[in-house]
Amino acid sequence: MSPSRNGDDVTITLGVEEELFLVDPDSRDLLSDPDPGIFEACIAAGGGQQVVREFLRSQIETNTAVHDSVAGVREGLTAARRIVVNAARAHGAAVIATSAHPFAAWEAQLPTPKDRYRQFASTYQETVRRLVICGMHVHAGFGDFDTRVRVMTALRRYLPLFIGLSASSPFGEGRESGFKCNRLNLFEAMPRTSIPGPLHSHAEYEALLGEYRRMAFIKDGSEIWWDIRPSHKFPTVELRICDTCPRPAPTWEAKAAGWSPLRCATLSEAGGDAGAPSPAAQAPRPAMWRSGRAGAGPGRALQAAPGGRPGRRQPRSSGRGSPDSASRRRR
């Protein structure tokens, strides 16, 4: 589709990948080897949404079409969930939307028979086999690669906000973790995760990837699993930090809250105004830990950097930057 321009003359397109679990409709335990017909039915349903396999056979991933508003993404995610739910029901399964299954045994799960996943299982061993988790990845398309890298660096200070708003992984292996978002604690056992260091150009990013390739750590940028990264596949910045939400409302809330800092950072970059200096990579970490631990309940601050709350900072050149009015929904 052709992207449109928002009122601030900054072109931003959005797309979302959402990972879900396939479960037994009676026990609610994960289906370690679900009927392949589920995936075939999803593909046949089409409708502009894509459905693909993930590392575990018990996982299924939806990809929305490209949209130019949060409202459009909402409609796409709703349609994608409906496709998966209907396909699963027709093949004796059910779907749950959460970022960590509350009691499934990781030892019982089977990897998807795909060369890439076989290589992951061989390389990362129990570290990756323990990842019975799902996430939501938001892609924002705008500008050239240099611009996207600089905006990615600027957006790191807002990462605690996204954790707090989307947190939905408090349980695992039959226990309460004590964290509202325990997914990141599990995922950060993998290499090349968490917050990226400050990068300011495509050249800097490629130099880093070149070093990783030289040391045989990676084959390409798809094996960089930062909380936010330049997409390897699309001309987008990929926000990878959000949990999959059981109910749609927190999903829209998280994306709507992110719309403002994304637009502000992009406006500042487009106007040649980088705003306040980007914090060091470690600056948001205490706030990220607190957001993962406590979520976004009343009285729990999510401030990640001096100068204001996430989602409220405005570029010097514009007072605009609020989320779309259609997406301002609270739980």
N, C-alpha and C positions, 0 to 999 in steps of 0.2 A: 504494500500500500504506500501511497505517497504521504510522507509526514507533513503535518501542518505546523504553523508557528504559533506559539502561545503569545500572550499579550505583551511579553517582554522582548519579543523578536529574537528568541533563542529557540532553535529547533531541537526538541528532545523527543525521542521515541522510546517506548517502554515494551518490555516483554518479560514474562516470568516463567521459570522452571519450578515446578512443585513436585516433590517426592512424597509418595503415599505408601502405606502398607496394605498388603492383601492378607486377610485373615479368615479363619474358619468362622462362619456366621453363628455357630453355637458356642464354641469354647472361646472365641476371640483370640486364640493363639495364632501366631504367624503360620501361613502356609509355606512350608519350606520348598515345595515344588508345585505351585499352582498350575491349573489347566492352561496350556499355551493358547487355548481359544480365547482367553480374556484379551490378550494382546492383539490377536487377529481381529476380534470384534471392535476393539478401540480404533484400530487402523481403518477398518471399513467404515466406521461412523464418521471419521474425518471432521468436517465442519470448520476447517481452519486451525484446529488444535492438533498438535502432534502428541503421540504417546510412545514412549520408548522404554526399554528395559534398563535396569540399574545393576549395581554390583551384585546384590542379593536377588535371588529369584522371587523372594517375598516382597520386593519393592517394585513400584511402577512410577514412572515419571511423566508428568504432563508438561507440554510446552505450548504456551499461548501464541497466537499470532502477534504481529507487531502492532502496537497501538500508540496513539499520540495523547492519551489522557489516562488518569487513574481510573475514571469511570469505564473506559474501554477495557482496561485490564481486568477490572472487576467482572465484567460480563464474560470475558474470555476464560477466567479462572472458574467461574460458575459453570460455564458450558463444559469445560474440560473435566471438572469433577463429576458432572452428570454423566458424561460419556463413560468414565471409568466405573462409576457405581453401577450403571445399567449393565455394562459388560460383565462385571464381576458377578452380579446377581444372576445373570443368565447362565453362568458356569459354576454355580454353587459356592461362591465366595462373597466376602464383604470387604469393605474398604474402611480404614481408619486414617484420619489425618492428625498426626502427632509426630513429634520429632524423636521420640524414643518409645519403643514398645514397653509397657509397664512390667511385663513378666516373662517375655519370651527368652529362651535360652540361646545365646549366640552360637553355642556348639552345635545346635541342631540345624543351623541355616546352611543353605547351599549357594555357592556362587553361580552366577549366570555363565553358561558355557560360551565364552567369548575370549578371543586371544588376549585382548587388553586386560580383562579381568583375571585371567589365568596368570598373567605376568604380575599383576598387583598382588595376588595371593602368594605367589612365589617370592616376591621381593619383600613384602611387608609382613608376611606371616600372621601371627596372632594379633598384631596391632590392627590390621585392617579387618580381620575376621570378627573382632569384637565390636565393630562399628554397625550395630543394629540401630541405625539412626536415619532420619530423613531431614531435609532442609528445603528452604525456599530461596531461589536465586533470582534477583531482580536485575535485568539488563537495561541500561540506559544508553541510548545511542545519540551521539552529538559530536560535532567538531571533528578535528583530525586527531591522529594518535598522540601527538604532543599535548594537545589540549586535554584529552582524556586522562593522560598520565598525571598532569598537574591537578586536575579536578579530583582524581582518585586520592592524591596525597592530601588535598584540602579536606576531603570528606572523612578522613580517618577519625577526626575528633568527634564525629557524630555516631560512631559505631555503637557506643553503649546505649544510645536511644533505641536502636533497632533491636538489640537484645532484649531490653526491658519490655518493649511493646509486643514482641512476638513470642516470648519465652513459653514453651509448652513441652518441656522434657524433664519433669521433676522425678520420674520413676524409672527404674530399670532393674531387670533381673529380680523382680519381686520385692524391691526395696525402695524406700524414699531416699533420694540422694541428698536432700537438704538444699538443693539448688532449684530455682525455677527453670533455669536452662542448664541442664547437665550435658547436653549434646556437645557443646564446645570443649568441655573438660575431656570428653572421650576423643573428640576429633583432633585435639592438639597433641595427642600422642603420635600423630603422623608428622613427617617432616614437611617443611615449607608451608606451614599453616600460620594462623594468628595474624597480627597486624603487619603489613609490609612497612619497610623503612621508607623514608622520604625519597621520592623519585620526581624528576622534573622534566623529563623528556623521553621520547621514544628511544633515543640513542642510549640513555642510561639504562632503561629497561632491557634493551637488547644486549647490552654489555653484561648485565647480570645473568640473563639467560645463557649467554655464551660461556660464562664461567661455570655455570651449573652443567652445561653440556660437556665442557672440557673435562670436568671431573666425573662424568658419567652418572650424574645424579638424575638427570631428566633427558627425555627425548625432545620435548617441545613445551610450550607454555601451558598446555592443558594439565601438566603435572605440577603447576604452581597452585597451591590451594589456600592462598591468603583469604582473609575475611572480605577483602575487596581487591579486585585485580582487573587489568585489561583483559577482555575476553580473547581467548586464542582463536575462536571460531568466528566471532562477529565483531563489527566495528562498534563495540560498546564497552562501558565500564560495568563490571559484573559485581553486584553486592551479594555476597555469599553468606552473610552472617545470620540471617533470619531463620528462626524455627518455622516449621510447618505448623499452622494453627488449626486446632480442631474445629473451631467455628470461623466462618468467613469474616466476621466483623473485625477481629484483631488484625487479620491480614490486610484489610483495606486501611485500617488505622496506621499500621506500620508504613505502608507505601505512601499514604497521604502525608504523614509526618515527614517522610524522607523527601517528598517532592519539593518542599521549600528550601532546605539546604542544598539540594542538587541544583535547583534553578539559580540560587544565589551564587553558589560557587562557579557555575557555568557563566553567569552574567559577569561576575568579577573577572574571570579569565578572558571573556570576550572583550571586555572593556579595558584590558590591560592593567586591571587592578587586582592584585592577588589578595588583597585584604590583609588581615593580621597574619604574621608569620606562622607557618604551619608548625604545630607542636612536634617535639621529638617523638619518635615512634613509640616510646614507652609511656608518654603522657596519658593516653586514654586507658592504659591497662588497669589501674585501680578502679576506675569507674566501670570498666567492662566487667571486672570480677564482681563488683557490687551489683550490677544490673543482672548478671547471671545468677547470683546468689538470691537476690530479693525480688527481682522482677520490677514492675512499674506500679506497685500499689501506692495508695495515698501516703504522702510524706516521704517517699523514697526519691531522693534527688538523682537525676541522671546527667547532671552537668559534667561535661567531659573536658572543658577547656575554659580558661578565663574569658570573661567578656559577655556571658549570656548563656541561656539554656539552649541545648540542641534544638534545631528547628526554628529558632527565633532570630538568628544572626542575619542581618541584611547587608548587601553590598553597599558601598558608599554611594554608588551612582543611582540607586533605585530603592524606593520604599516598598516595592511590590515583591511578592514571592511567597504568598500564602498558598496552601494546597487548593486544588479545585474544590469549589463549594459542594459539588456533588459527592465528594469523597470524604467529607467531614462527618464521619459517623463514629460515635463512641460506643464502647461496650455498655 
